[in-house]
């Protein structure tokens, strides 16, 4: 006898790098575990409509602007669930309306919480390492090290066969520009989880253009680009140059104060880039960044 299939709408709420999490009561399916807010999609209701309704009923705030995050199917012993995931940013003026016992957790804390098994891939996407190494040379990619690796290869120089030496787990730590990604064979594309957008590529995007289920990190050199990255649904941004660099000595450094001012105006995760060393992580975080990225010093 086939298992019943249930469509569930999930709303991921973000605020200043934190995620809203609740607790499932023992009597509920997968009870005594942490959960993201959401509930069953009713008849004659789209998943996004269900998400908006459930957040209003469960959390207590009404949000209009939602972004598609992913759609995941997971089979339990008794049922099959289709999770329709959306995310939104909770504005400052609505925080006091959020009902108890919903609680804000940092992304790193999510890995320590006991969620239902179906949430594993959600957690993997939400929790970024604090370091990104950038290089034109794939030979510098060391998957055993903590952090992500942005292979900044030009499309015409892309050697896709070089990627077959790495395992699927290794490739999850690799970042490729969207144009290089398009050149990959079909069997490699699902293994690349994070795509990079140059600023001019970012500015050509509109909401709904980004592929659901994929992380996007965009290069931003001004506040307009940063605000656009949030509007189209990027997961993270690279803000540069923070300091003068050997790579682009002609580019004017933004400085730490500008980074701090920009960070106050966005909810997107920020990675600081430009003339930084791994030892600069704490300073970057003090100025609003989530992590740092680098070329020569990493």
C-alpha positions as CSV (number, residue, x, y, z in Angstrom):
1,X,0.0,0.0,0.0
2,X,1.5,3.4,-1.0
3,X,2.4,5.8,1.7
4,X,0.3,9.0,1.9
5,X,1.9,12.1,0.3
6,X,1.6,15.4,2.1
7,X,2.5,18.8,0.8
8,X,4.0,21.1,3.4
9,X,4.9,24.8,3.0
10,X,7.9,26.0,5.0
11,X,8.8,29.6,5.7
12,X,12.4,30.4,6.5
13,X,12.6,33.8,8.3
14,X,15.9,35.6,8.4
15,X,17.0,38.7,10.3
16,X,20.6,40.0,10.5
17,X,22.1,36.6,9.8
18,X,19.8,34.7,12.2
19,X,17.0,32.2,11.5
20,X,13.7,31.7,13.3
21,X,13.2,28.3,14.8
22,X,10.5,26.6,16.9
23,X,9.9,23.3,18.7
24,X,7.5,20.5,17.8
25,X,5.4,19.1,20.5
26,X,5.7,15.4,21.3
27,X,2.2,14.6,19.9
28,X,3.1,16.0,16.5
29,X,4.7,14.0,13.7
30,X,8.5,14.0,14.2
31,X,7.7,15.5,17.7
32,X,10.2,16.7,20.3
33,X,12.4,18.2,17.6
34,X,13.2,21.7,16.3
35,X,11.3,23.0,13.3
36,X,11.0,25.9,10.9
37,X,7.5,27.4,10.8
38,X,5.0,26.1,8.3
39,X,2.2,23.7,7.7
40,X,0.1,21.7,5.3
41,X,-0.9,23.1,2.0
42,X,-4.7,23.1,1.8
43,X,-6.8,22.4,-1.2
44,X,-7.2,25.3,-3.7
45,X,-4.1,26.9,-2.1
46,X,-0.7,27.4,-3.7
47,X,2.4,26.5,-1.6
48,X,3.4,30.2,-1.4
49,X,-0.1,31.2,-0.2
50,X,0.1,28.4,2.4
51,X,3.5,29.6,3.5
52,X,2.2,33.2,3.9
53,X,-0.9,32.0,5.8
54,X,1.1,29.6,8.1
55,X,3.6,32.3,9.0
56,X,0.8,34.7,9.9
57,X,-1.0,32.1,12.0
58,X,2.0,30.5,13.7
59,X,4.5,33.3,14.0
60,X,2.1,36.3,14.1
61,X,3.5,38.5,11.3
62,X,2.3,39.0,7.8
63,X,5.0,39.2,5.1
64,X,4.4,39.9,1.4
65,X,7.8,39.5,-0.2
66,X,8.7,35.8,-0.4
67,X,11.5,34.1,-2.3
68,X,11.5,30.5,-3.6
69,X,14.2,28.5,-1.7
70,X,13.8,24.8,-2.7
71,X,11.4,21.9,-3.0
72,X,12.4,18.7,-1.3
73,X,10.8,15.3,-1.1
74,X,11.6,13.1,1.9
75,X,10.2,9.6,2.7
76,X,9.6,8.7,6.3
77,X,8.5,5.3,7.5
78,X,4.9,6.3,7.5
79,X,4.5,9.2,5.0
80,X,6.1,11.0,2.1
81,X,6.5,14.8,2.5
82,X,7.0,17.4,-0.2
83,X,8.5,20.4,1.4
84,X,7.9,23.6,-0.5
85,X,10.4,26.1,0.9
86,X,10.3,29.9,0.8
87,X,12.2,32.5,2.7
88,X,11.7,36.1,3.7
89,X,13.4,38.8,5.8
90,X,11.7,39.9,9.0
91,X,11.9,43.7,9.3
92,X,12.8,45.4,12.5
93,X,9.4,46.9,13.1
94,X,7.7,43.4,13.2
95,X,10.1,41.6,15.6
96,X,8.1,42.5,18.7
97,X,5.0,40.8,17.2
98,X,6.6,37.4,16.8
99,X,4.9,34.9,19.1
100,X,6.5,32.6,21.6
101,X,8.2,30.2,21.6
102,X,9.8,31.0,18.3
103,X,13.4,31.9,18.8
104,X,16.3,33.3,16.7
105,X,19.3,31.2,16.2
106,X,22.6,31.9,14.5
107,X,23.3,29.8,11.4
108,X,26.1,28.0,13.1
109,X,23.8,27.0,16.0
110,X,21.4,25.2,13.5
111,X,23.9,22.3,13.2
112,X,23.6,21.6,17.0
113,X,19.8,21.4,16.9
114,X,17.8,18.2,16.5
115,X,15.7,18.7,13.3
116,X,13.7,16.1,11.4
117,X,15.8,14.3,8.9
118,X,14.1,16.0,6.0
119,X,15.7,19.3,7.1
120,X,19.3,18.1,6.6
121,X,19.8,19.6,3.2
122,X,18.2,22.9,4.3
123,X,20.7,23.2,7.1
124,X,23.5,22.5,4.7
125,X,22.5,25.3,2.5
126,X,21.9,27.8,5.3
127,X,25.2,27.2,7.2
128,X,28.2,28.8,5.3
129,X,31.8,28.4,6.3
130,X,33.5,31.7,7.3
131,X,36.3,31.5,4.7
132,X,36.3,31.5,0.9
133,X,39.6,30.9,-0.9
134,X,39.7,32.4,-4.5
135,X,42.1,31.2,-7.2
136,X,42.4,30.7,-10.9
137,X,44.2,27.4,-10.2
138,X,42.0,24.4,-9.4
139,X,45.2,22.7,-8.1
140,X,44.9,25.0,-5.0
141,X,41.6,23.4,-4.1
142,X,42.0,21.4,-0.9
143,X,38.6,19.9,0.0
144,X,39.8,18.7,3.4
145,X,40.3,22.2,4.6
146,X,37.4,24.1,6.2
147,X,35.9,26.7,3.8
148,X,34.7,27.1,0.3
149,X,36.8,27.4,-2.9
150,X,35.9,29.8,-5.7
151,X,37.5,28.5,-8.9
152,X,37.7,31.8,-10.8
153,X,38.3,30.2,-14.2
154,X,37.4,31.9,-17.4
155,X,34.8,30.1,-19.6
156,X,37.3,29.6,-22.5
157,X,39.8,28.1,-20.1
158,X,37.4,25.8,-18.3
159,X,38.7,22.2,-18.3
160,X,35.6,20.3,-17.0
161,X,37.5,16.9,-17.0
162,X,39.6,18.2,-14.1
163,X,36.5,18.2,-11.9
164,X,36.0,14.4,-12.2
165,X,38.9,13.8,-9.8
166,X,36.8,15.1,-6.9
167,X,34.0,13.4,-5.0
168,X,30.5,14.7,-4.8
169,X,31.2,15.8,-1.2
170,X,34.3,17.7,-2.4
171,X,32.4,19.5,-5.2
172,X,29.9,20.8,-2.7
173,X,32.7,23.0,-1.4
174,X,33.4,24.5,-4.9
175,X,32.0,27.8,-6.2
176,X,31.8,28.4,-10.0
177,X,30.7,31.5,-11.9
178,X,27.4,31.1,-13.5
179,X,28.8,31.2,-17.1
180,X,31.4,28.5,-16.3
181,X,28.6,26.4,-14.7
182,X,26.6,26.6,-17.9
183,X,29.5,24.8,-19.7
184,X,29.5,21.8,-17.4
185,X,28.1,18.4,-18.5
186,X,24.7,17.5,-17.1
187,X,26.1,14.9,-14.7
188,X,28.3,17.5,-13.0
189,X,25.8,20.4,-12.7
190,X,23.8,18.9,-9.8
191,X,27.0,18.5,-7.7
192,X,27.9,22.2,-7.8
193,X,25.8,23.8,-5.0
194,X,27.1,27.4,-5.1
195,X,27.2,29.8,-8.0
196,X,29.0,33.1,-8.3
197,X,27.7,36.2,-10.1
198,X,29.9,39.1,-11.2
199,X,28.4,42.5,-10.5
200,X,27.3,43.0,-14.2
201,X,25.7,39.6,-14.2
202,X,23.9,40.4,-10.9
203,X,22.5,43.6,-12.3
204,X,21.0,41.8,-15.2
205,X,19.1,39.4,-12.9
206,X,15.5,39.9,-11.7
207,X,13.5,38.2,-9.0
208,X,12.7,34.7,-10.1
209,X,15.7,34.3,-12.4
210,X,17.8,32.4,-9.9
211,X,17.6,28.6,-9.9
212,X,15.7,27.2,-7.0
213,X,17.8,24.9,-4.7
214,X,21.1,26.6,-5.6
215,X,23.1,29.0,-3.5
216,X,24.2,32.3,-5.1
217,X,27.0,34.6,-4.0
218,X,27.3,37.9,-5.9
219,X,30.2,40.4,-6.2
220,X,29.2,43.8,-5.0
221,X,31.3,47.0,-5.3
222,X,28.6,49.5,-4.5
223,X,25.5,49.9,-2.4
224,X,23.2,49.7,-5.4
225,X,24.5,46.2,-6.3
226,X,24.2,45.1,-2.6
227,X,20.6,46.1,-2.5
228,X,19.9,44.5,-5.8
229,X,21.4,41.2,-4.6
230,X,18.9,41.1,-1.8
231,X,16.0,42.0,-4.1
232,X,16.7,39.2,-6.5
233,X,17.3,36.6,-3.8
234,X,21.0,36.0,-3.5
235,X,22.1,34.0,-0.5
236,X,25.4,36.0,0.1
237,X,27.6,38.7,-1.4
238,X,31.3,39.5,-1.7
239,X,31.9,43.1,-0.9
240,X,35.2,44.4,-2.2
241,X,37.7,45.9,-2.1
242,X,37.8,46.4,1.7
243,X,41.6,47.3,1.5
244,X,43.9,48.1,-1.4
245,X,45.0,44.9,-3.2
246,X,47.9,43.8,-5.4
247,X,45.3,42.3,-7.8
248,X,43.5,45.6,-8.4
249,X,45.7,48.4,-7.1
250,X,43.7,51.0,-9.1
251,X,40.5,50.2,-7.2
252,X,39.7,52.5,-4.3
253,X,39.4,50.7,-1.0
254,X,36.0,50.9,0.7
255,X,37.4,50.6,4.2
256,X,35.9,49.0,7.3
257,X,33.5,51.8,8.1
258,X,31.8,51.6,4.8
259,X,31.5,47.8,5.2
260,X,29.8,48.4,8.6
261,X,27.4,51.0,7.1
262,X,26.4,48.8,4.2
263,X,26.0,45.8,6.5
264,X,23.3,47.7,8.4
265,X,21.3,48.1,5.2
266,X,21.0,44.4,4.2
267,X,20.1,41.0,5.5
268,X,22.2,39.1,3.0
269,X,25.3,37.3,4.3
270,X,28.4,39.4,3.7
271,X,31.9,38.1,2.9
272,X,34.5,40.8,3.0
273,X,37.1,40.7,0.3
274,X,40.2,42.6,-0.7
275,X,43.6,42.7,1.0
276,X,42.5,40.5,3.9
277,X,44.2,37.8,5.9
278,X,42.4,34.9,7.7
279,X,43.3,36.7,10.9
280,X,41.0,39.5,9.9
281,X,37.9,37.4,10.4
282,X,37.0,38.8,13.9
283,X,37.5,42.4,12.7
284,X,35.3,41.7,9.7
285,X,32.6,40.2,11.8
286,X,32.8,43.2,14.1
287,X,32.0,45.4,11.1
288,X,29.0,43.3,10.0
289,X,30.5,40.6,7.8
290,X,29.7,36.9,8.2
291,X,33.0,35.8,6.8
292,X,36.0,36.8,4.6
293,X,37.4,35.8,1.3
294,X,40.9,36.1,-0.2
295,X,43.4,35.2,-2.8
296,X,47.0,35.7,-1.9
297,X,46.8,35.4,1.9
298,X,44.5,32.4,2.0
